[in-house]
Amino acid sequence: MRLTLIIVLLLMHLSPAASAQKCNDKRLALTFDDAPTIDTGIFTGEQRTQRIISALQQAGVRQAGFFAVSERLDEAGDRRLSAYAAAGHVIANHTHSHINLHRVSTQAFLQDVKKAHRALSKYPTFMPLFRFPYLNEGISAQQRDQIRIGLNNLGYRQGYVTIDNFDFYLDRLLREATAAGLGIDHSKLSQLYAEVIVGAAEHYHNMACRWLDRTPAHVLLLHENDIAALYLNSLVTALKASGWSIIPVTDAYQDPIAKFMPDTLLLGQGRVAALAHLAGAAAESLRHQGENTDYLQQRFASIITESDTPH
Ligand SMILES: [Zn+2]
């Protein structure tokens, strides 16, 4: 048995009774990548930020995580990150230029992380947590390990996710439909967004129960995008209706899985998928239907009501 697998099992093992109980405890933290995002045909960046802050406040979410990209920190961007911090949300590092580790050297990548650190560490709620753009942690085991050491030397912990999903793709469909002047049934789109994200949460929760014998404190990946700005309240309501409680992001990263660096290159779906894969789950079994662009396109087509554009 590989050493990594033994460590996973030792770390994760609980008795069946404890496992059953541990699988009833569904907790997750909300995290948003890519702030400050650009103006779109739906919201300006500042409108988007204000809507997200007020939705989090209304939903009683005390501390979400914002993994920011410092390249976009102009005056308005700075105001937006300051507003998240003032509302009690954590600001963390998502590189300076949203750099893809599959396309650059280890050294160039770490320079970009340092540049972001210099820009982001001034915010009062900044925490040295790092999230990889595209969840790309390296093209080889050697690069992955060099980056892990580099981040550690910079004083960073990994801001991993456990619940992956394609919220960015639904947001893209929404922006494209809006730009094309198509009519959108907002009530149905709100339900679709909540259904897809709650479905993802359940999927990774069940995966953890099956392969890790417990469900960890989860970290939900979202983006600072228009679809979140429109429907975050419905999403939180749907999560709560499915038995989830929303926890502060710092609590989520206290989970034992935060200390374990999975020895696999299957890292692009987050930490639970990586650990499940190490415990024996086949890679192709790890995706859920909401992580499929054809499926989302089909579902999205059903919420288009009419076209305002001349034929
Ligand atoms: Zn990103």
Residues whose N, C-alpha, C, O or C-beta is under 5 A from the ligand:
A	BS01	ZN	D33 D34 P133 Y134
